[in-house]
Amino acid sequence: MAFSNWVTRDEWNACFFIGKLHPEGADSLGTLLDAGVKHLAAAGYKFTGIAVDEMGRWEKVTQCCDGNEGVLLEMLDGTFDPPGRAKEFLAWAEHQPTIAGAMAEDIATIKTLLAAAENGG
């Protein structure tokens, strides 16, 4: 099963946007999401359905897909909405003390990029 079956929609969004900021040589969606997992775990976030070791490697623990099962289809058919997903991520991150504190700079960067995208830039 895909990564999206083991994280919530909010966690998937977080991995996607944090991975975009810290791609670490990512050459695919999978490695981009892996980079996001690594950074979120390093900040102290505990995922719902995956366990992450100190090196940022993850393993499946509990299937918990929560509204993100079709994200790959959205990306393929052009209905994926990055600004909408960024807003979802930001709203969720505000209520995650681990992320809001440790990743304040990343959150500010995503807010800036979102504002620029919404203003046509």
LUMTIGU-52693 format. One record per residue: residue in one letter; x, y, z of N, C-alpha, C in turn. Coordinates in steps of 0.1 Angstrom, whole numbers, plus 5000, padded with zeros to 4 digits. Example, Ala and Ser with C-alpha at 12.3 -4.5 7.8 and 13.67 -1.06 7.14 Angstrom:
2
A513249435078512349555078513249675078;S512849785071513749895071512950005079;
***
This chain:
121
M500849885000500050005000500950125000;A500350234995501150354993501250435007;F502250515007502550605019501250675024;S500450715014499250795018498250705026;N498350575026497550495034497950485049;W499150535052499750515065499850655073;V499450765066499450895073498150955071;T497751055079496551125077496751225066;R495651285061495751385051496551505056;D496451545068497251655073498751625074;E499051495078500451455078500951445064;W500151405054500651395040500951535036;N500051635038500251775034501551825040;A501751795053502951835060504251785054;C504251655051505351595045505651655031;F504551675023504751735010505351875011;F504851965019505352095019506652115026;I506852045037508152045043509251975034;G508851875027509751805018510151905006;K509151985002509452084991510452184996;L510452225009511352315014512752255016;H512752125019514052055022514151925014;P514251935001514151814992515351714993;E516451764998517651675000517851584988;G517851634976518151554964516951464960;A515751494964514551414961514451424945;D514151304940513951294925512651234921;S511751224931510451174929509551214940;L508251194939507351234949507651154962;G507951024960508250944972509450994980;T510551024973511651074980511451214986;L510651294980510251424985509451404998;L508451314998507751285011508651225021;D509651145018510551095027511351205034;A511751305026512451415032511551495042;G510351505039509351565048509251495061;V509151355060509051275071510251295080;K511451295074512651305082512651435089;H512351545083512351675090511251695101;L510151645098509051645108509451565120;A509951445118510351355129511551415137;A512451485130513551545137513051665145;A511951725142511351835150510551775162;G510451645162509751575173508351535171;Y507851545158506451505155506351355155;K505251305161505051165161503851135152;F504051055141503051025131502050925136;T500850935130499750845133499950705130;G500450675117500550535113501850485109;I502950565111504250525108505150555120;A506150465121507250485131508450535124;V509150635130510350695123511550675133;D512650625128513850605136514650735136;E515750735144516550855145517250895132;M517250815122517850845110516850895100;G515550895104514550945095513950835086;R514350715088513750605081512450565088;W511450535079510050505085509650365081;E508750315090508150185087506650195090;K505850125083504450115084504050055098;V503050115105502650055118501150035117;T500350145114498950135115498350205102;Q497550135095496950195083495950295088;C495950425084495050525089494650625079;C494650595066494350695056493150775060;D493250905058492250995063491951105052;G491351065042491051165032492051195021;N493151125021494151155011494451035002;E493550935002493850814993493950854979;G493250954974493250994960494151094956;V495151134965496051244962496851214949;L497251094947498051064935497151094922;L495951044923495051074912494851224909;E494751294920494651444919495851504912;M496951454915498251504909498251464894;L497751344891497851304877496751364868;D495551384874494451444866494451594866;G495351664874495351804874494451874884;T493851794893492951854902493551884916;F494851844917495551874930495652024931;D495352074943495252214946496352254956;P497552284952498652324961498252434971;P497652544966497352654976496352604986;G495352524982494352474991495052375001;R495852294997496552195005497552275015;A498152385010499052465019498252525030;K497052575027496152635037495752525047;E495452415042495152305052496352275061;F497452265055498652235063498952345074;L498852475069499052585079498052585090;A496752555087495752555097496052435107;W496452325102496752205111497952235119;A499052295113500352315119500152405132;E499252505131499052595142498652515155;H498052405153497552325165498452205168;Q499652215163500652105165501852175172;P501852175185502952255192504352215188;T504552085185505852035181506352105168;I505352105159505652165146505652315146;A504652375152504552525153505852585159;G506352525169507552575176508852545168;A509052425166510352375160510452415145;M509352435139509452455124508852595121;A508952695130508352825128508852895115;E510152875113510752935101510152875088;D510052745088509452675076508052715074;I507252725085505852765084505752915078;A506652995083506653135078506953135063;T507853055059508253045044507053005036;I506352895041505252845034504152955033;K503953035044502953145043503353245033;T504553275032505053375023504853325008;L505253205006505053144992503553134989;L502753104998501253094995500753234992;A501153335000500653464997501153514983;A502353484979502853524966502053444955;A501753324957501053244947499653304946;E499053344957497653394956497653534950;N498753604950498853734944499453734930;G499453614925499953604911501453604909;G502153584920503653584919504153464922;
***
